């Protein structure tokens, strides 16, 4: 690579001096681009406006040389200075170097050597200066990279901690409050997985830019990692002011972002901690803001201030997560089974497998307490595989012992389904247990399949190709599009128990239930009602032709032993009215 010519500023102590030297430099020194200043005052102006690699100052006497050297060194210490005099003694040279000159030459010396001396001197000084500058730029770049995120250019986690530590030290000397925000993006993983990491990177850059625009110059936003950002509001007046800043960030992030032709929206969950109320050190304030953020996320987004009771809940949450990991490793989960009954025939047409956690200290724990944790931590994949394996193994075992042969229904959580490996897992489990695919039903909620209809259509089709039956669970509570519903290769619609529970007291629930049953039949699907608890509900469902029902009126979920007796015909269903009406 060819470097640009070095820029020299040739300065005369007076307007009359320097003409011969200037002409010589222009004619012989091709390595340099020479600019002339008539007097030192003009040189100072030029140096302030432009970058030069060296100064050649030609003076007529020692006093002028001393004054010029002192001025240039004081105002521009990083630009090497060479003084040219008519004559010079060692004592004069020492004195001028003390004033800031890098070297001192005489006109006689220059005239005798055809400018080669000046070229060598200036060349050495300029190259040395350039090297020092490059090293300094490299040092500054290294510092920047060490303290900033390479993608967004924002301060990184370490720099954030340093700045927060400094802000807390100032606040201790001159008491004033400050706030810490912990920001986690909503839906980022979905965007990153579906549109690719390039779009995800562009999104993170835009998010950082928008947050920065919402803050004051004295505030700071940093990228903590992944889709997490942290903010310092230094000297925020009070909690109300912090809330206003959080709302401003929420509004900025909720506005559409057009990235590479994609119109995207991303929300955020923000946790807020305040100093000194919530803590006096970096670790405590960040931890409190993190806890508050999880509280906000659990409530569906927005922002939350840290409250002391949140800390206790977080400790319990962490304990539960540790217990859950151990429970999966130890296989502490058991399945109970709830019969699904054919309305007209009154027989068991299917069994739904429902997971329970047999905790060694707390006893039987229901899924509402741990499924959310399993999804949040990613443990749902391993847990779901255990549940599927046990349900298939148990059904095959019942078949081998001569029980009535009925399909087993297993729920797939949204995250478990969206991870993309559900078909391979089902195929593997069926092979390991020996269960025929027609005896396995997969149940999915509307939200699980409508979050990405194209992916869902392909995955459900592959499941159907295996020979499985597929049901949409809790139908009516999600956001199904009828256009997509007719394309999904499903076999059942399970009416949510919220509608069934209101059948006898709310005409709207009754109308919705009848409409779902009619729609299911028109689409050639089986209509199943969940949560049937009274004879009146059962009779109502019978009239529009609901195909199957399940609920406490018929049977509660039970362990394998009583279910086996039921399949052998040794234990009748609790719903005697079904047989009486046949």
Secondary structure, DSSP 8 states (H G I E B T S, - for coil): -----EEEEEEESSTTS-HHHHHHHHHH-TTEEEEEESSHHHHHHHHHHS--SEEEEE-SSHHHHHHHHHHHHHH-TTSEEEEEES---HHHHHHHHHHT-SEEEEHHHHHHTTTHHHHHHHHHHHHHHHHHHHHHHHHHHHHHHHHB-TTT-SB-HHHHHHHHHHHHHHHHHS---EEEEEEEEESHHHHHHHH-HHHHHHHHHHHHHHHHHTS-TT-EEEEEETTEEEEEEET---HHHHHHHHHHHHHHHHS-EEETTEEE--EEEEEEEEETTS-SSHHHHHHHHHHHHHHHHHTTSEEEE--HHHHHHHHHHHHHHHHHHHHHHHT-EEEEEEEEEETTT-SEEEEEEEEEEEETTTEEEEGGGTHHHHHHHTTHHHHHHHHHHHHHHHHHHHHHTT----EEEEE--HHHHHTS-HHHHHHHHHHHH---GGGEEEEEEHHHHHTTHHHHHHHHHHHHHHT-EEEEEEETSS---HHHHTTS---EEEE-HHHHHTTTT-HHHHHHHHHHHHHHHHTT-EEEE----SHHHHHHHHHTT--EE-STTT---B-HHHHHHHHTTSS--S-HHHHHT-
